[in-house]
Amino acid sequence: MAVKHTIVLVEWADAYEVSDWTSPDELDQEPVIVQSIGFLLPEYKENYVVICQSDDGQGELDNYLFIPAGMVIKLHVV
């Protein structure tokens, strides 16, 4: 089966939470950087980079990830 989608590695700054009682001085100041890989669905949703994990070859895709475009640091074609 031929690959229908471009495979990309997206490096992005993730949003996260701290749910324990914590002083603001104790919070980590560094961003949480995530790398995700998948099939790119260009222009699928405005202001988002959208990738999916699986393609069944019959038009069905699985495990979509919607990354806000402003959080993307780098996008590499694999």
N, C-alpha and C positions, 0 to 999 in steps of 0.2 A: 504494500500500500504506500502510495506517495504521500509525503507530508504536505498538507494543504495550508498550514499556518506557519508563520515565522516563529521559531523558538527563541525566547529571550530570557535573559537574566536581569531582573530588576533589583537594584539596590535602593532601599528607601528607609526613611526615618519613620519608625512605627510610633503610634500613639500607645500609651500604656497607663496603668494606674498603680497607685500604692494604696492599699485598702486597710492598712494597720495604722494605729495611732502613732504618728511620727512627727517629730519637729521638722519644720521646713529646712532647718540647717542640716538635717541628716539625709535629705533627699539627694539622690544621684543627679548631678548636673549634666552628665553626658547623655547624648541622644541614644536611643535604642535603634541600631542599624540592622535591618533585616535584608536578606537576599532571598528572592523567590524566583523560581524558574517555571516557565510554562509556555503555552501557545498564546501568542499575542492576538488580541481581537481589536485591531485599530479602529478608532472612531466609533466604538460601540456605545460608549457613554461619555458625554461631554465632561471635560475636566477630570477624567479618570484614566489611568492605565489599567486595562482589563486583560487578565490572562486566565487561562483555564488549564487544568491538569491533564484531562483526557479527552480524546476524540474517538468515537466508535466507528468512524468512517462512513456513517450513514446519516450524518447531520445532527447527531446528539452529542453534546459536550457536557463535561462534568467538572465540578469543583472550581467554580469561578472565584476569582479574587479581584476585588475592585480597590485599586490603590489611588488615593487622591493625587492628582498630578503634581500639586505643590509639595508633596512629600517625597517625590522621586528624586534621587540623587544622581543615579546613572541608569541607563538602559543599554544593555549589550546584546547584540544579536549573537546567538550561539551557533 
